[in-house]
Amino acid sequence: MTVQGLALTIGAVAQRAQVPLDTVRYYERRGLLPAPPRSASGYRQYPADTVRRVVFIKRAQALGFTLEEIDSLLALRVTPGRGCATVERRARLAIARLDGQLAELQHMRRALAQLADACRSQHPTNECPLLDAIEPDGREDPDEPTAD
């Protein structure tokens, strides 16, 4: 038993939160979940509120927050005296990051669309403009320094 009620196994946490077991382990390794006490036989014994925390993490990820940002949100959740304005600032920073990622993805899409359009001709694959654009500049090993 834990102070907050019945202890849950990792499988029960994963099932109730509707995530794979590895997700719970990963969150624990990343420090998003505190390491639970273990039974005499070595099984993790999670408090019941772990399910709420895992669901919080998954929902925050679905909104586009990174795990680092989520860790900060979790800390704010339990920090007395902090206002919602702090959370809003974090959300605005995440929005700005997402806007940057969207712009980068749009740029990548335009570049790929141009290359795909160039492939419409009947070039043999050894003359394919898209493959040529991906290919390193004629060197065998792109990590090998050039002799200048």
C-alpha positions as a Python dict, from the first residue, in 0.01 Angstrom:
ca = {
    (1, 'M'): (0, 0, 0),
    (2, 'T'): (104, 357, -60),
    (3, 'V'): (0, 659, 138),
    (4, 'Q'): (-246, 761, -137),
    (5, 'G'): (-407, 420, -173),
    (6, 'L'): (-345, 94, -346),
    (7, 'A'): (-8, 58, -519),
    (8, 'L'): (-22, -13, -892),
    (9, 'T'): (208, -228, -1098),
    (10, 'I'): (363, -79, -1409),
    (11, 'G'): (122, -286, -1617),
    (12, 'A'): (-179, -144, -1433),
    (13, 'V'): (-50, 212, -1477),
    (14, 'A'): (8, 155, -1848),
    (15, 'Q'): (-332, -4, -1897),
    (16, 'R'): (-523, 267, -1711),
    (17, 'A'): (-332, 544, -1889),
    (18, 'Q'): (-367, 361, -2223),
    (19, 'V'): (5, 372, -2303),
    (20, 'P'): (263, 99, -2367),
    (21, 'L'): (467, -26, -2070),
    (22, 'D'): (781, 120, -2225),
    (23, 'T'): (625, 467, -2215),
    (24, 'V'): (592, 448, -1837),
    (25, 'R'): (953, 326, -1807),
    (26, 'Y'): (1072, 600, -2043),
    (27, 'Y'): (895, 874, -1847),
    (28, 'E'): (1050, 739, -1531),
    (29, 'R'): (1400, 738, -1688),
    (30, 'R'): (1345, 1097, -1810),
    (31, 'G'): (1247, 1206, -1459),
    (32, 'L'): (887, 1289, -1552),
    (33, 'L'): (770, 1022, -1310),
    (34, 'P'): (936, 980, -973),
    (35, 'A'): (1100, 643, -922),
    (36, 'P'): (845, 437, -731),
    (37, 'P'): (926, 221, -433),
    (38, 'R'): (972, -146, -508),
    (39, 'S'): (814, -446, -345),
    (40, 'A'): (1026, -708, -168),
    (41, 'S'): (1024, -904, -494),
    (42, 'G'): (1148, -599, -691),
    (43, 'Y'): (825, -491, -862),
    (44, 'R'): (761, -120, -901),
    (45, 'Q'): (474, 0, -682),
    (46, 'Y'): (329, 316, -831),
    (47, 'P'): (88, 538, -641),
    (48, 'A'): (-256, 569, -802),
    (49, 'D'): (-196, 934, -903),
    (50, 'T'): (74, 814, -1144),
    (51, 'V'): (-201, 738, -1395),
    (52, 'R'): (-317, 1102, -1388),
    (53, 'R'): (41, 1219, -1435),
    (54, 'V'): (98, 990, -1735),
    (55, 'V'): (-229, 1106, -1893),
    (56, 'F'): (-125, 1470, -1829),
    (57, 'I'): (207, 1406, -2005),
    (58, 'K'): (38, 1240, -2305),
    (59, 'R'): (-218, 1521, -2338),
    (60, 'A'): (54, 1785, -2318),
    (61, 'Q'): (251, 1600, -2587),
    (62, 'A'): (-60, 1592, -2806),
    (63, 'L'): (-74, 1972, -2775),
    (64, 'G'): (285, 1994, -2903),
    (65, 'F'): (479, 2043, -2580),
    (66, 'T'): (821, 1878, -2564),
    (67, 'L'): (909, 1653, -2271),
    (68, 'E'): (1132, 1928, -2132),
    (69, 'E'): (844, 2174, -2149),
    (70, 'I'): (613, 1917, -1990),
    (71, 'D'): (859, 1869, -1704),
    (72, 'S'): (841, 2244, -1645),
    (73, 'L'): (459, 2238, -1657),
    (74, 'L'): (451, 1953, -1406),
    (75, 'A'): (674, 2155, -1173),
    (76, 'L'): (446, 2458, -1208),
    (77, 'R'): (145, 2241, -1127),
    (78, 'V'): (279, 2180, -777),
    (79, 'T'): (448, 2517, -718),
    (80, 'P'): (238, 2732, -485),
    (81, 'G'): (213, 3101, -558),
    (82, 'R'): (271, 3081, -934),
    (83, 'G'): (7, 3235, -1157),
    (84, 'C'): (-144, 3105, -1475),
    (85, 'A'): (50, 3378, -1660),
    (86, 'T'): (363, 3166, -1616),
    (87, 'V'): (187, 2875, -1786),
    (88, 'E'): (65, 3106, -2062),
    (89, 'R'): (422, 3227, -2127),
    (90, 'R'): (536, 2864, -2159),
    (91, 'A'): (248, 2793, -2397),
    (92, 'R'): (333, 3099, -2610),
    (93, 'L'): (695, 2984, -2631),
    (94, 'A'): (577, 2640, -2742),
    (95, 'I'): (352, 2802, -3004),
    (96, 'A'): (648, 3003, -3136),
    (97, 'R'): (857, 2684, -3154),
    (98, 'L'): (577, 2504, -3338),
    (99, 'D'): (541, 2798, -3580),
    (100, 'G'): (914, 2771, -3656),
    (101, 'Q'): (880, 2398, -3715),
    (102, 'L'): (581, 2457, -3944),
    (103, 'A'): (777, 2712, -4147),
    (104, 'E'): (1068, 2469, -4175),
    (105, 'L'): (832, 2189, -4285),
    (106, 'Q'): (673, 2418, -4545),
    (107, 'H'): (1019, 2501, -4680),
    (108, 'M'): (1106, 2130, -4698),
    (109, 'R'): (775, 2056, -4872),
    (110, 'R'): (834, 2326, -5136),
    (111, 'A'): (1187, 2199, -5204),
    (112, 'L'): (1069, 1838, -5230),
    (113, 'A'): (776, 1937, -5455),
    (114, 'Q'): (1017, 2115, -5693),
    (115, 'L'): (1242, 1810, -5706),
    (116, 'A'): (944, 1576, -5754),
    (117, 'D'): (823, 1795, -6041),
    (118, 'A'): (1168, 1767, -6202),
    (119, 'C'): (1131, 1387, -6188),
    (120, 'R'): (826, 1388, -6414),
    (121, 'S'): (1045, 1353, -6717),
    (122, 'Q'): (1165, 1015, -6835),
    (123, 'H'): (1521, 1045, -6701),
    (124, 'P'): (1688, 717, -6613),
    (125, 'T'): (1745, 689, -6237),
    (126, 'N'): (2117, 762, -6273),
    (127, 'E'): (2012, 1106, -6408),
    (128, 'C'): (1722, 1164, -6168),
    (129, 'P'): (1723, 1526, -6043),
    (130, 'L'): (1586, 1428, -5702),
    (131, 'L'): (1845, 1156, -5644),
    (132, 'D'): (2118, 1392, -5770),
    (133, 'A'): (2006, 1658, -5520),
    (134, 'I'): (2030, 1409, -5234),
    (135, 'E'): (2365, 1265, -5342),
    (136, 'P'): (2676, 1416, -5176),
    (137, 'D'): (2900, 1618, -5412),
    (138, 'G'): (3071, 1325, -5580),
    (139, 'R'): (3289, 1222, -5287),
    (140, 'E'): (3277, 862, -5175),
    (141, 'D'): (3264, 947, -4804),
    (142, 'P'): (3081, 1273, -4719),
    (143, 'D'): (3249, 1279, -4376),
    (144, 'E'): (3596, 1258, -4527),
    (145, 'P'): (3767, 1600, -4553),
    (146, 'T'): (3850, 1726, -4900),
    (147, 'A'): (4212, 1768, -5003),
    (148, 'D'): (4261, 2140, -5067),
}
